[in-house]
């Protein structure tokens, strides 16, 4: 009887092994596409409006989970939830929108890969984490790659510092700080209700700001405004809300180390969209990306061995 069910069990196990990989690829597609979606939104709306709309749509998507989060979060932890909301969502939404308004969306996607490196660095600096030699090499490699990308001009050669790269770097530092706050103070709260409660803090602020601008005028008078709004709705609802759910599932089914491997694939998706949209990338861009990805690999390798 055991022999009769063995093939079925093996087949079921094989299907289960493929699920995290499928979810990881889907998550890479969702997050890697966020930069081209911002670019589409910026064709009609200002970078401030794009950032605010992204937050507003995310807030609406997460609202059903707010009450569950309120019941789970203790009073003394709301200050950390507030920090998570501003550092993990509010500020980066505007910083990325500014960057995409001045840089190729594919380049922004490449620079976004710095997030895990800054996560390690912030953890060491602010939360007294330990660092291994191979991780230090990985950090240096990643930052050399970032510096490389910061000085590449529109012809593929070296020029003066591209100031707008710093907006992406600042956004990844915000993400990194938020991740360490979650790990240190909010790890006992499920990610979905936690994010919903962070959104209820920043969502109304974004909405008030949005309607203080000429958003409604652009929506009703500028051609393709509704189409651009649709792209930003996808960015907020799928890119943030659904992306969070998928990331949570991948971590639960595998490990945080496996889930962070999404960082390797996101730049590939962002570059693919950029090439499709006619953006120019040069050999030096790929060299810089290779250095960043190599740095991430060394950092994750040390975590795996540790």
C-alpha positions as CSV (number, residue, x, y, z in Angstrom):
1,X,0.0,0.0,0.0
2,X,2.9,2.3,0.8
3,X,4.4,1.6,-2.6
4,X,1.1,2.5,-4.3
5,X,1.0,6.0,-2.9
6,X,4.7,6.8,-3.1
7,X,4.7,8.1,-6.7
8,X,1.8,10.4,-5.8
9,X,3.6,11.7,-2.8
10,X,6.8,12.3,-4.8
11,X,4.8,14.2,-7.5
12,X,3.1,16.3,-4.8
13,X,6.5,17.1,-3.3
14,X,7.9,18.1,-6.7
15,X,5.0,20.5,-7.2
16,X,5.5,22.1,-3.8
17,X,9.2,22.7,-4.6
18,X,8.3,24.6,-7.8
19,X,5.8,26.9,-6.0
20,X,8.3,29.2,-4.2
21,X,10.3,29.5,-7.5
22,X,7.1,30.4,-9.4
23,X,6.1,33.0,-6.7
24,X,9.7,34.4,-6.7
25,X,9.6,34.9,-10.5
26,X,6.1,36.5,-10.3
27,X,7.3,38.8,-7.5
28,X,10.4,39.8,-9.6
29,X,8.1,40.7,-12.5
30,X,5.8,42.8,-10.3
31,X,8.6,44.7,-8.5
32,X,10.8,44.9,-11.6
33,X,7.9,46.5,-13.5
34,X,7.3,49.2,-11.0
35,X,9.9,51.6,-12.5
36,X,8.3,51.6,-16.0
37,X,4.9,52.1,-14.3
38,X,6.2,55.2,-12.6
39,X,7.6,56.4,-15.9
40,X,4.1,56.0,-17.5
41,X,2.5,57.9,-14.7
42,X,5.1,60.7,-15.0
43,X,4.0,61.3,-18.6
44,X,0.9,63.1,-17.1
45,X,1.4,63.7,-13.4
46,X,4.2,65.5,-11.5
47,X,6.6,63.4,-9.4
48,X,4.9,64.6,-6.2
49,X,1.5,63.4,-7.6
50,X,3.0,60.1,-8.7
51,X,4.4,59.4,-5.2
52,X,1.1,60.5,-3.5
53,X,-1.0,58.4,-5.8
54,X,1.1,55.3,-5.3
55,X,0.6,55.6,-1.5
56,X,-3.1,56.4,-1.9
57,X,-3.8,53.3,-4.0
58,X,-1.7,51.1,-1.6
59,X,-3.6,52.5,1.3
60,X,-7.0,51.7,-0.3
61,X,-5.8,48.1,-1.1
62,X,-4.6,47.5,2.5
63,X,-7.6,49.1,4.3
64,X,-9.4,45.8,4.8
65,X,-6.6,44.5,7.0
66,X,-6.3,47.6,9.3
67,X,-8.6,46.4,12.1
68,X,-6.8,43.1,12.4
69,X,-3.5,45.1,12.7
70,X,-4.9,47.5,15.3
71,X,-5.8,44.6,17.5
72,X,-2.3,43.1,17.3
73,X,-0.2,46.2,17.7
74,X,0.6,47.3,21.3
75,X,0.5,51.0,22.2
76,X,4.3,51.3,22.6
77,X,5.0,49.9,19.2
78,X,3.0,52.5,17.2
79,X,6.1,54.8,17.0
80,X,7.9,52.0,15.2
81,X,4.9,51.5,12.9
82,X,5.0,55.2,12.1
83,X,8.7,55.1,11.3
84,X,8.1,52.0,9.1
85,X,5.3,53.9,7.3
86,X,7.4,56.9,6.5
87,X,10.8,55.2,5.8
88,X,9.4,52.1,4.1
89,X,6.7,53.7,2.0
90,X,6.1,57.4,2.1
91,X,9.6,58.9,1.6
92,X,10.8,56.3,-1.0
93,X,7.6,56.7,-3.1
94,X,8.6,60.4,-3.7
95,X,12.3,59.8,-4.0
96,X,11.8,57.1,-6.6
97,X,9.4,59.2,-8.6
98,X,11.9,62.1,-8.6
99,X,14.7,59.7,-9.8
100,X,12.5,58.1,-12.6
101,X,11.6,61.7,-13.8
102,X,15.3,62.3,-14.5
103,X,16.9,58.9,-15.0
104,X,16.2,55.9,-17.2
105,X,13.8,53.6,-15.4
106,X,16.1,50.7,-16.1
107,X,19.0,52.4,-14.3
108,X,16.8,53.1,-11.3
109,X,15.8,49.4,-11.2
110,X,19.5,48.5,-11.2
111,X,20.3,50.9,-8.4
112,X,17.4,49.6,-6.3
113,X,19.4,46.4,-5.9
114,X,21.5,48.3,-3.4
115,X,18.8,47.8,-0.8
116,X,20.1,44.5,0.8
117,X,23.6,46.0,1.0
118,X,22.3,49.0,2.9
119,X,20.1,46.7,5.0
120,X,23.3,45.0,6.3
121,X,25.2,48.3,6.8
122,X,22.3,50.0,8.7
123,X,22.0,46.8,10.8
124,X,25.6,47.0,11.8
125,X,25.7,50.8,12.4
126,X,22.4,51.3,14.2
127,X,21.5,47.9,15.6
128,X,25.0,46.6,16.5
129,X,25.0,43.7,14.1
130,X,28.1,41.7,13.3
131,X,29.9,41.7,9.9
132,X,32.0,39.0,8.3
133,X,35.0,39.7,6.0
134,X,33.2,38.3,3.0
135,X,30.3,40.6,3.7
136,X,32.6,43.6,3.9
137,X,34.0,42.7,0.5
138,X,30.5,42.4,-0.8
139,X,29.6,45.9,0.6
140,X,32.6,47.4,-1.0
141,X,31.9,45.7,-4.3
142,X,28.3,46.9,-4.4
143,X,29.3,50.5,-3.5
144,X,32.0,50.5,-6.2
145,X,29.3,49.4,-8.7
146,X,27.0,52.3,-7.5
147,X,29.8,54.8,-7.9
148,X,30.4,53.4,-11.4
149,X,26.8,54.0,-12.3
150,X,26.8,57.5,-10.8
151,X,29.4,58.8,-13.2
152,X,28.2,57.3,-16.5
153,X,26.9,60.0,-18.9
154,X,24.4,59.8,-21.7
155,X,27.0,58.6,-24.1
156,X,28.1,55.6,-22.0
157,X,31.4,57.2,-20.9
158,X,32.4,58.9,-17.6
159,X,31.2,62.4,-16.8
160,X,30.3,64.5,-13.7
161,X,28.3,63.0,-10.8
162,X,24.7,62.4,-11.8
163,X,23.0,64.0,-8.8
164,X,19.7,62.1,-9.3
165,X,21.4,58.8,-8.5
166,X,21.5,60.0,-4.9
167,X,17.7,60.0,-4.7
168,X,17.7,56.3,-5.4
169,X,20.5,55.7,-2.9
170,X,18.5,57.7,-0.3
171,X,15.4,55.6,-1.0
172,X,17.3,52.3,-0.6
173,X,18.7,53.6,2.7
174,X,15.1,54.4,3.8
175,X,14.1,50.8,2.9
176,X,17.1,49.4,4.7
177,X,16.4,51.3,7.9
178,X,12.7,50.3,7.8
179,X,13.7,46.7,7.4
180,X,15.9,46.8,10.4
181,X,13.2,48.5,12.5
182,X,10.8,45.7,11.5
183,X,13.3,43.1,12.4
184,X,14.2,44.7,15.7
185,X,10.8,45.8,17.0
186,X,7.9,44.5,14.8
187,X,8.9,41.0,13.9
188,X,6.1,39.5,16.0
189,X,3.4,41.2,13.9
190,X,2.3,39.6,10.6
191,X,3.5,41.7,7.6
192,X,0.0,42.3,6.0
193,X,-1.8,43.9,9.0
194,X,1.4,45.7,10.0
195,X,1.7,47.3,6.6
196,X,-2.0,48.1,6.6
197,X,-1.6,50.1,9.9
198,X,1.5,51.9,8.5
199,X,-0.6,52.9,5.5
200,X,-3.4,54.2,7.6
201,X,-0.9,56.7,9.0
202,X,0.6,57.9,5.8
203,X,-2.3,57.3,3.4
204,X,-4.5,60.2,4.5
205,X,-1.5,62.5,4.5
206,X,-0.8,61.5,0.9
207,X,-4.4,62.0,-0.1
208,X,-4.6,65.5,1.5
209,X,-1.4,66.5,-0.3
210,X,-2.6,65.1,-3.6
211,X,-5.8,67.1,-3.7
212,X,-3.9,70.2,-2.7
213,X,-2.2,70.0,-6.1
214,X,-3.6,70.4,-9.6
215,X,-4.3,66.6,-9.7
216,X,-8.0,66.9,-10.5
217,X,-7.3,69.5,-13.2
218,X,-4.8,67.2,-14.9
219,X,-7.1,64.2,-14.5
220,X,-10.0,66.0,-16.4
221,X,-8.0,68.1,-18.9
222,X,-4.7,66.3,-19.8
223,X,-4.9,63.7,-22.6
224,X,-4.3,60.1,-21.4
225,X,-4.7,61.1,-17.8
226,X,-7.0,58.2,-16.9
227,X,-4.6,55.7,-18.6
228,X,-1.7,57.1,-16.6
229,X,-3.8,56.8,-13.5
230,X,-4.5,53.2,-14.3
231,X,-0.7,52.5,-14.4
232,X,-0.3,54.1,-11.0
233,X,-3.2,52.1,-9.6
234,X,-1.4,48.9,-10.8
235,X,1.8,50.2,-9.1
236,X,0.0,50.9,-5.8
237,X,-2.3,47.9,-5.6
238,X,-0.2,45.1,-7.2
239,X,3.3,46.5,-6.8
240,X,2.9,47.2,-3.1
241,X,-0.1,45.3,-1.7
242,X,0.1,42.0,-3.7
243,X,3.9,42.2,-3.8
244,X,3.9,42.2,0.0
245,X,1.6,39.2,0.2
246,X,3.8,37.2,-2.3
247,X,7.0,38.1,-0.5
248,X,5.5,37.0,2.8
249,X,4.5,33.6,1.3
250,X,7.9,33.0,-0.1
251,X,9.6,33.7,3.2
252,X,7.2,31.4,5.0
253,X,7.7,28.5,2.5
254,X,11.5,28.9,2.3
255,X,13.7,31.4,4.1
256,X,14.6,35.1,4.1
257,X,17.8,34.3,2.3
258,X,15.9,32.6,-0.5
259,X,13.3,35.4,-0.7
260,X,16.0,38.1,-1.0
261,X,17.3,36.4,-4.2
262,X,14.5,38.4,-5.8
263,X,17.1,41.2,-5.8
264,X,19.0,39.4,-8.6
265,X,16.1,39.3,-10.9
266,X,14.4,42.7,-10.5
267,X,17.2,44.6,-12.4
268,X,16.8,42.1,-15.3
269,X,13.1,42.8,-15.5
270,X,13.6,46.6,-15.2
271,X,16.3,46.5,-17.9
272,X,14.0,44.5,-20.2
273,X,11.2,47.0,-19.8
274,X,13.6,49.9,-20.4
275,X,15.0,48.3,-23.6
276,X,11.4,47.7,-24.8
277,X,10.6,51.4,-24.2
278,X,13.6,52.5,-26.1
279,X,15.9,53.4,-23.2
280,X,19.7,53.4,-23.8
281,X,22.0,51.3,-21.7
282,X,25.7,50.9,-22.3
283,X,28.4,48.3,-21.4
284,X,29.4,50.4,-18.4
285,X,25.9,50.2,-17.0
286,X,26.1,46.4,-17.1
287,X,29.5,46.4,-15.5
288,X,28.2,48.5,-12.7
289,X,25.2,46.2,-12.3
290,X,27.5,43.2,-12.2
291,X,29.5,44.7,-9.4
292,X,26.3,45.4,-7.4
293,X,24.9,41.9,-8.0
294,X,28.3,40.4,-7.1
295,X,28.3,42.3,-3.8
296,X,24.7,41.1,-3.0
297,X,25.8,37.5,-3.7
298,X,28.7,37.7,-1.3
299,X,26.5,39.2,1.4
300,X,23.8,36.6,1.0
301,X,26.5,33.8,0.8
302,X,27.9,34.8,4.2
303,X,24.4,34.9,5.7
304,X,23.7,31.4,4.3
305,X,26.9,30.0,5.8
306,X,26.2,31.9,9.1
